[in-house]
Amino acid sequence: MNADNGRPFAMQDHPAGTLSVDQMAENLSAFAIDRADIKSLLGAIPEGHSIDLNRLEYELAILKILSVGWGLAFFMAATDTNKTPLTQAFWEQIRQISNNVSTLMETTTGTRIDYFGILKERLDTFVEQMQKRQAKKTDPTSIMGPVFANACGAPDDPVVILAGTKMFTLTLGAVKEYLAAVKIKDITIH
């Protein structure tokens, strides 16, 4: 949710609420990398807390991107013909952004990283943990916080667990709200 105007993403640019798949993917990817809510969560960390705030910010950014992807998978019906094109377009946008991040890191530090590969590794970790605990019919939000805290190097820290849980929950809620508020343009073939 873009806190600046209280409306999901860039809806103000499309008052009819009807967008192309590419426009929706652009909005979702822009939201996924927006740092406003990350800064808000970081601001809620108690002063003097032992967590490395840079690492926490980095992991929150990763979790937010992954949460947008999960939101698409979870909130769009399997029968929705736009689900696959939208999901593919979103992840292609994220791949391009990741390539830019990787190039910037190489330019500024001299070290090449594969940011998209990092996203995929973290996704695999989250999915693996969800599958392990799925037999217990555990709510995914109760899994995300501890797995997130482990990725931050603070596996038992309740503040970090809460930060991860909040990022996951807020992001999913924003994606759900956005998907409910917009309509994808029908594609006409001539």
Backbone as CSV, one residue per row, in Angstrom:
resi,resn,N_x,N_y,N_z,CA_x,CA_y,CA_z,C_x,C_y,C_z
1,MET,0.851,-1.169,0.000,0.000,0.000,0.000,0.891,1.224,0.000
2,ASN,0.640,2.121,-0.870,1.378,3.361,-0.927,0.779,4.301,0.115
3,ALA,1.521,4.569,1.156,1.005,5.359,2.274,0.821,6.832,1.926
4,ASP,1.388,7.268,0.814,1.294,8.683,0.471,-0.133,9.144,0.222
5,ASN,-0.944,8.303,-0.423,-2.284,8.750,-0.746,-3.361,7.781,-0.283
6,GLY,-2.978,6.719,0.385,-3.943,5.775,0.916,-4.583,4.890,-0.128
7,ARG,-4.148,4.969,-1.368,-4.717,4.147,-2.431,-3.664,3.157,-2.893
8,PRO,-4.082,1.957,-3.252,-3.113,0.952,-3.668,-2.333,1.371,-4.900
9,PHE,-1.032,1.257,-4.816,-0.125,1.414,-5.938,-0.412,2.667,-6.733
10,ALA,-0.500,2.555,-8.047,-0.647,3.726,-8.914,-2.065,3.841,-9.473
11,MET,-3.038,3.466,-8.676,-4.430,3.521,-9.136,-4.846,4.930,-9.525
12,GLN,-4.263,5.946,-8.905,-4.670,7.298,-9.217,-4.395,7.628,-10.682
13,ASP,-3.474,6.931,-11.320,-3.170,7.159,-12.728,-4.168,6.468,-13.652
14,HIS,-4.969,5.573,-13.121,-5.915,4.794,-13.906,-7.252,4.761,-13.177
15,PRO,-7.989,5.879,-13.227,-9.195,5.980,-12.413,-10.242,4.913,-12.696
16,ALA,-10.269,4.371,-13.886,-11.269,3.341,-14.172,-10.898,2.021,-13.514
17,GLY,-9.672,1.912,-13.036,-9.243,0.681,-12.385,-8.998,-0.456,-13.355
18,THR,-8.853,-0.159,-14.651,-8.600,-1.183,-15.657,-7.205,-0.980,-16.225
19,LEU,-6.360,-1.983,-16.058,-4.968,-1.898,-16.477,-4.594,-3.077,-17.349
20,SER,-3.529,-2.918,-18.110,-2.988,-4.055,-18.857,-2.180,-4.917,-17.888
21,VAL,-1.897,-6.135,-18.305,-1.060,-7.030,-17.501,0.288,-6.366,-17.226
22,ASP,0.865,-5.743,-18.253,2.172,-5.098,-18.082,2.115,-3.931,-17.097
23,GLN,1.028,-3.143,-17.155,0.883,-2.039,-16.205,0.765,-2.566,-14.776
24,MET,-0.011,-3.628,-14.602,-0.145,-4.208,-13.261,1.194,-4.746,-12.775
25,ALA,1.919,-5.421,-13.653,3.226,-5.962,-13.270,4.184,-4.842,-12.870
26,GLU,4.147,-3.743,-13.618,4.992,-2.598,-13.274,4.617,-2.040,-11.913
27,ASN,3.315,-1.887,-11.664,2.867,-1.375,-10.367,3.277,-2.307,-9.234
28,LEU,3.091,-3.597,-9.438,3.433,-4.571,-8.399,4.935,-4.603,-8.138
29,SER,5.730,-4.542,-9.195,7.180,-4.562,-8.989,7.661,-3.267,-8.335
30,ALA,7.047,-2.130,-8.702,7.405,-0.863,-8.050,7.063,-0.922,-6.569
31,PHE,5.906,-1.487,-6.246,5.531,-1.654,-4.844,6.496,-2.594,-4.127
32,ALA,6.884,-3.672,-4.795,7.763,-4.671,-4.179,9.116,-4.085,-3.772
33,ILE,9.585,-3.086,-4.503,10.896,-2.508,-4.165,10.786,-1.177,-3.432
34,ASP,9.569,-0.690,-3.223,9.380,0.549,-2.484,9.832,0.350,-1.034
35,ARG,10.542,1.310,-0.491,11.140,1.162,0.836,10.362,1.846,1.966
36,ALA,9.257,2.518,1.677,8.565,3.292,2.703,8.140,2.428,3.889
37,ASP,7.525,1.293,3.628,7.078,0.452,4.738,8.250,-0.237,5.430
38,ILE,9.318,-0.474,4.703,10.522,-1.042,5.314,11.104,-0.045,6.312
39,LYS,11.187,1.211,5.899,11.702,2.260,6.792,10.814,2.388,8.033
40,SER,9.511,2.249,7.836,8.576,2.319,8.965,8.829,1.181,9.952
41,LEU,9.015,-0.024,9.433,9.301,-1.170,10.314,10.646,-1.004,11.019
42,LEU,11.629,-0.483,10.313,12.935,-0.253,10.936,12.829,0.789,12.041
43,GLY,11.970,1.782,11.833,11.781,2.826,12.833,11.124,2.314,14.105
44,ALA,10.471,1.163,14.011,9.804,0.581,15.183,10.735,-0.316,16.004
45,ILE,11.949,-0.544,15.535,12.912,-1.360,16.280,13.379,-0.546,17.484
46,PRO,13.311,-1.127,18.668,13.722,-0.389,19.873,15.171,0.094,19.774
47,GLU,15.393,1.308,20.225,16.737,1.872,20.209,17.664,1.000,21.043
48,GLY,18.835,0.766,20.510,19.822,-0.041,21.220,19.668,-1.537,21.007
49,HIS,18.699,-1.944,20.192,18.503,-3.373,19.918,19.742,-3.906,19.210
50,SER,20.095,-5.151,19.471,21.352,-5.706,18.983,21.343,-6.102,17.511
51,ILE,20.196,-6.112,16.838,20.153,-6.536,15.443,20.895,-5.554,14.542
52,ASP,21.588,-6.083,13.560,22.256,-5.273,12.544,21.154,-4.702,11.645
53,LEU,20.909,-3.406,11.741,19.808,-2.783,11.006,19.995,-2.854,9.494
54,ASN,21.243,-2.831,9.033,21.482,-2.964,7.597,21.061,-4.346,7.102
55,ARG,21.403,-5.350,7.859,21.013,-6.713,7.488,19.496,-6.873,7.562
56,LEU,18.890,-6.313,8.593,17.448,-6.385,8.737,16.761,-5.705,7.551
57,GLU,17.234,-4.541,7.165,16.657,-3.831,6.021,16.799,-4.650,4.739
58,TYR,17.965,-5.227,4.537,18.236,-6.055,3.363,17.273,-7.242,3.306
59,GLU,17.103,-7.923,4.427,16.218,-9.095,4.474,14.749,-8.699,4.346
60,LEU,14.357,-7.555,4.902,12.983,-7.078,4.732,12.694,-6.796,3.260
61,ALA,13.665,-6.229,2.563,13.487,-5.942,1.135,13.273,-7.235,0.347
62,ILE,14.042,-8.254,0.668,13.884,-9.551,0.003,12.522,-10.144,0.325
63,LEU,12.154,-10.132,1.593,10.872,-10.703,2.003,9.710,-9.980,1.334
64,LYS,9.810,-8.681,1.185,8.720,-7.932,0.555,8.544,-8.354,-0.900
65,ILE,9.625,-8.472,-1.633,9.543,-8.905,-3.031,8.899,-10.282,-3.115
66,LEU,9.379,-11.203,-2.299,8.833,-12.562,-2.315,7.366,-12.579,-1.909
67,SER,6.994,-11.731,-0.969,5.606,-11.677,-0.502,4.657,-11.185,-1.588
68,VAL,5.114,-10.256,-2.418,4.281,-9.816,-3.538,4.048,-10.996,-4.484
69,GLY,5.098,-11.739,-4.770,4.949,-12.924,-5.626,3.993,-13.941,-5.030
70,TRP,4.101,-14.169,-3.716,3.175,-15.093,-3.046,1.751,-14.578,-3.120
71,GLY,1.594,-13.278,-2.979,0.256,-12.687,-3.047,-0.408,-12.974,-4.387
72,LEU,0.360,-12.851,-5.459,-0.186,-13.167,-6.781,-0.597,-14.636,-6.858
73,ALA,0.275,-15.499,-6.379,-0.016,-16.936,-6.430,-1.214,-17.294,-5.563
74,PHE,-1.335,-16.657,-4.424,-2.365,-17.017,-3.454,-3.714,-16.385,-3.749
75,PHE,-3.725,-15.120,-4.153,-4.985,-14.398,-4.275,-5.607,-14.423,-5.670
76,MET,-4.861,-14.845,-6.669,-5.455,-14.974,-8.002,-5.907,-16.413,-8.198
77,ALA,-7.106,-16.577,-8.673,-7.654,-17.918,-8.881,-6.833,-18.670,-9.928
78,ALA,-6.686,-19.957,-9.721,-5.939,-20.789,-10.666,-6.568,-20.739,-12.058
79,THR,-7.865,-20.497,-12.115,-8.578,-20.450,-13.395,-8.508,-19.085,-14.068
80,ASP,-7.952,-18.084,-13.399,-7.836,-16.740,-13.969,-6.806,-16.778,-15.101
81,THR,-7.252,-16.482,-16.319,-6.359,-16.545,-17.478,-5.233,-15.522,-17.412
82,ASN,-5.366,-14.517,-16.562,-4.329,-13.493,-16.426,-3.270,-13.839,-15.379
83,LYS,-3.511,-14.882,-14.603,-2.596,-15.210,-13.513,-1.190,-15.512,-14.027
84,THR,-1.075,-16.396,-14.996,0.245,-16.763,-15.502,0.938,-15.591,-16.180
85,PRO,0.261,-14.859,-17.106,0.966,-13.724,-17.718,1.366,-12.641,-16.717
86,LEU,0.498,-12.380,-15.736,0.822,-11.354,-14.739,1.988,-11.801,-13.869
87,THR,1.947,-13.038,-13.436,3.034,-13.562,-12.605,4.357,-13.539,-13.369
88,GLN,4.330,-13.978,-14.624,5.550,-13.969,-15.435,6.069,-12.550,-15.653
89,ALA,5.148,-11.628,-15.951,5.561,-10.235,-16.174,6.136,-9.626,-14.897
90,PHE,5.515,-9.932,-13.746,6.033,-9.431,-12.466,7.454,-9.942,-12.227
91,TRP,7.660,-11.251,-12.369,8.982,-11.806,-12.093,10.018,-11.344,-13.120
92,GLU,9.595,-11.082,-14.354,10.527,-10.537,-15.339,10.949,-9.125,-14.927
93,GLN,10.007,-8.324,-14.425,10.342,-6.993,-13.908,11.352,-7.116,-12.755
94,ILE,11.088,-8.052,-11.855,11.989,-8.251,-10.708,13.361,-8.723,-11.184
95,ARG,13.385,-9.571,-12.199,14.679,-10.018,-12.754,15.465,-8.813,-13.294
96,GLN,14.793,-7.927,-14.023,15.468,-6.741,-14.562,15.979,-5.839,-13.440
97,ILE,15.155,-5.625,-12.443,15.569,-4.817,-11.291,16.761,-5.474,-10.604
98,SER,16.702,-6.783,-10.444,17.795,-7.527,-9.803,19.085,-7.407,-10.600
99,ASN,18.986,-7.464,-11.912,20.178,-7.301,-12.750,20.773,-5.912,-12.551
100,ASN,19.911,-4.902,-12.428,20.399,-3.545,-12.176,21.090,-3.451,-10.815
101,VAL,20.513,-4.089,-9.808,21.130,-4.106,-8.471,22.486,-4.795,-8.539
102,SER,22.543,-5.927,-9.230,23.799,-6.674,-9.352,24.870,-5.841,-10.052
103,THR,24.485,-5.162,-11.118,25.429,-4.319,-11.859,25.901,-3.153,-11.002
104,LEU,24.981,-2.521,-10.283,25.344,-1.411,-9.406,26.327,-1.864,-8.330
105,MET,26.053,-3.024,-7.740,26.966,-3.550,-6.709,28.359,-3.807,-7.287
106,GLU,28.391,-4.355,-8.483,29.692,-4.631,-9.101,30.427,-3.330,-9.397
107,THR,29.697,-2.335,-9.855,30.307,-1.043,-10.181,30.842,-0.344,-8.936
108,THR,30.081,-0.408,-7.846,30.480,0.329,-6.641,31.438,-0.438,-5.746
109,THR,31.352,-1.770,-5.732,32.203,-2.541,-4.823,33.237,-3.405,-5.527
110,GLY,33.048,-3.605,-6.834,33.961,-4.471,-7.564,33.628,-5.947,-7.420
111,THR,32.586,-6.246,-6.682,32.178,-7.638,-6.464,30.844,-7.883,-7.156
112,ARG,30.798,-8.917,-7.958,29.562,-9.264,-8.668,28.703,-10.147,-7.776
113,ILE,27.447,-9.774,-7.607,26.494,-10.613,-6.901,25.354,-10.932,-7.857
114,ASP,24.673,-12.001,-7.605,23.505,-12.380,-8.391,22.291,-12.175,-7.496
115,TYR,21.728,-10.951,-7.512,20.632,-10.619,-6.612,19.405,-11.479,-6.894
116,PHE,19.132,-11.754,-8.153,17.988,-12.607,-8.468,18.235,-14.020,-7.933
117,GLY,19.462,-14.489,-8.018,19.808,-15.787,-7.444,19.605,-15.806,-5.932
118,ILE,19.918,-14.695,-5.281,19.701,-14.578,-3.833,18.210,-14.662,-3.528
119,LEU,17.401,-13.973,-4.337,15.946,-14.036,-4.156,15.450,-15.477,-4.295
120,LYS,15.947,-16.176,-5.301,15.529,-17.567,-5.522,15.951,-18.467,-4.365
121,GLU,17.158,-18.271,-3.859,17.629,-19.068,-2.714,16.761,-18.832,-1.487
122,ARG,16.455,-17.572,-1.223,15.634,-17.245,-0.057,14.225,-17.805,-0.236
123,LEU,13.683,-17.724,-1.452,12.374,-18.303,-1.739,12.383,-19.801,-1.457
124,ASP,13.433,-20.483,-1.912,13.543,-21.927,-1.660,13.539,-22.223,-0.166
125,THR,14.232,-21.405,0.609,14.279,-21.596,2.063,12.896,-21.440,2.678
126,PHE,12.193,-20.370,2.305,10.853,-20.144,2.847,9.902,-21.275,2.454
127,VAL,9.938,-21.665,1.191,9.045,-22.725,0.713,9.348,-24.038,1.422
128,GLU,10.622,-24.350,1.569,11.006,-25.586,2.259,10.463,-25.615,3.689
129,GLN,10.593,-24.505,4.389,10.103,-24.446,5.767,8.572,-24.525,5.830
130,MET,7.915,-23.902,4.863,6.451,-23.973,4.833,5.991,-25.407,4.564
131,GLN,6.686,-26.098,3.675,6.320,-27.480,3.376,6.562,-28.394,4.576
132,LYS,7.637,-28.176,5.300,7.929,-28.985,6.487,6.849,-28.835,7.548
133,ARG,6.341,-27.617,7.673,5.377,-27.335,8.736,3.932,-27.413,8.262
134,GLN,3.738,-27.666,6.973,2.394,-27.713,6.419,1.586,-28.868,7.003
135,ALA,2.243,-29.956,7.328,1.541,-31.104,7.901,0.844,-30.727,9.204
136,LYS,1.389,-29.737,9.887,0.800,-29.288,11.154,-0.321,-28.275,10.922
137,LYS,-0.630,-27.988,9.656,-1.662,-27.007,9.291,-1.384,-25.651,9.949
138,THR,-0.132,-25.272,9.928,0.307,-24.027,10.539,-0.001,-22.853,9.618
139,ASP,-0.447,-21.756,10.185,-0.684,-20.524,9.446,0.661,-20.036,8.885
140,PRO,0.730,-19.735,7.579,2.007,-19.307,6.985,2.638,-18.103,7.676
141,THR,1.816,-17.205,8.227,2.395,-16.038,8.889,3.188,-16.438,10.130
142,SER,2.804,-17.535,10.769,3.560,-17.976,11.951,4.867,-18.656,11.557
143,ILE,4.984,-19.030,10.314,6.223,-19.644,9.821,7.190,-18.575,9.328
144,MET,6.654,-17.573,8.642,7.497,-16.554,8.015,8.370,-15.804,9.012
145,GLY,7.810,-15.388,10.120,8.584,-14.617,11.096,9.828,-15.340,11.577
146,PRO,9.698,-16.585,12.082,10.888,-17.299,12.539,11.894,-17.605,11.427
147,VAL,11.415,-17.955,10.242,12.333,-18.234,9.131,13.052,-16.943,8.734
148,PHE,12.311,-15.852,8.726,12.902,-14.548,8.434,13.974,-14.200,9.466
149,ALA,13.661,-14.380,10.740,14.614,-14.066,11.810,15.880,-14.902,11.665
150,ASN,15.717,-16.147,11.266,16.879,-17.009,11.044,17.744,-16.455,9.912
151,ALA,17.114,-15.982,8.837,17.862,-15.393,7.727,18.618,-14.134,8.173
152,CYS,18.083,-13.451,9.177,18.731,-12.244,9.714,19.841,-12.580,10.710
153,GLY,20.006,-13.855,11.031,21.003,-14.247,12.017,20.538,-14.052,13.447
154,ALA,19.218,-13.936,13.649,18.647,-13.725,14.986,17.442,-14.647,15.162
155,PRO,17.672,-15.967,15.150,16.561,-16.918,15.081,15.558,-16.869,16.221
156,ASP,15.957,-16.429,17.387,15.040,-16.426,18.532,14.652,-15.024,18.979
157,ASP,14.921,-14.030,18.153,14.671,-12.645,18.539,13.224,-12.266,18.226
158,PRO,12.407,-12.017,19.256,10.988,-11.713,19.014,10.766,-10.426,18.219
159,VAL,11.642,-9.452,18.354,11.496,-8.199,17.605,11.699,-8.456,16.116
160,VAL,12.678,-9.259,15.789,12.969,-9.569,14.381,11.880,-10.484,13.813
161,ILE,11.441,-11.441,14.600,10.340,-12.321,14.168,9.108,-11.480,13.849
162,LEU,8.791,-10.534,14.730,7.635,-9.669,14.516,7.806,-8.810,13.269
163,ALA,8.996,-8.283,13.041,9.247,-7.457,11.850,8.996,-8.270,10.579
164,GLY,9.487,-9.498,10.535,9.268,-10.348,9.369,7.811,-10.709,9.182
165,THR,7.144,-11.034,10.285,5.722,-11.381,10.226,4.904,-10.188,9.728
166,LYS,5.216,-8.999,10.233,4.485,-7.799,9.816,4.719,-7.501,8.340
167,MET,5.955,-7.623,7.880,6.242,-7.355,6.468,5.447,-8.313,5.584
168,PHE,5.466,-9.583,5.927,4.752,-10.600,5.157,3.250,-10.302,5.145
169,THR,2.687,-10.064,6.308,1.242,-9.844,6.441,0.803,-8.560,5.752
170,LEU,1.507,-7.472,5.981,1.140,-6.194,5.364,1.252,-6.241,3.844
171,THR,2.295,-6.881,3.347,2.486,-6.972,1.905,1.393,-7.812,1.265
172,LEU,1.087,-8.964,1.866,0.003,-9.786,1.328,-1.316,-9.014,1.324
173,GLY,-1.583,-8.291,2.395,-2.818,-7.504,2.472,-2.888,-6.445,1.383
174,ALA,-1.774,-5.784,1.126,-1.741,-4.750,0.095,-1.952,-5.350,-1.295
175,VAL,-1.339,-6.503,-1.559,-1.508,-7.163,-2.859,-2.964,-7.599,-3.028
176,LYS,-3.543,-8.154,-1.984,-4.948,-8.587,-2.046,-5.851,-7.393,-2.343
177,GLU,-5.616,-6.288,-1.654,-6.402,-5.075,-1.861,-6.255,-4.563,-3.292
178,TYR,-5.037,-4.570,-3.780,-4.773,-4.092,-5.143,-5.478,-4.968,-6.176
179,LEU,-5.339,-6.269,-6.038,-5.975,-7.185,-6.992,-7.495,-7.039,-6.985
180,ALA,-8.056,-6.735,-5.833,-9.505,-6.552,-5.738,-9.943,-5.208,-6.324
181,ALA,-9.032,-4.242,-6.372,-9.390,-2.888,-6.790,-9.233,-2.639,-8.287
182,VAL,-8.473,-3.471,-8.980,-8.222,-3.235,-10.400,-8.753,-4.391,-11.236
183,LYS,-8.916,-4.084,-12.494,-9.360,-5.085,-13.453,-8.328,-5.105,-14.571
184,ILE,-8.043,-6.284,-15.061,-7.099,-6.403,-16.169,-7.865,-6.258,-17.476
185,LYS,-7.319,-5.417,-18.356,-7.942,-5.198,-19.667,-8.017,-6.511,-20.415
186,ASP,-9.146,-6.730,-21.067,-9.266,-7.879,-21.947,-8.374,-7.662,-23.149
187,ILE,-7.710,-8.711,-23.557,-6.828,-8.623,-24.715,-7.638,-8.970,-25.951
188,THR,-7.607,-8.094,-26.932,-8.298,-8.378,-28.189,-7.277,-8.648,-29.272
189,ILE,-7.519,-9.703,-30.005,-6.603,-10.071,-31.086,-7.304,-9.776,-32.404
190,HIS,-6.631,-9.044,-33.272,-7.235,-8.675,-34.569,-6.707,-9.564,-35.651
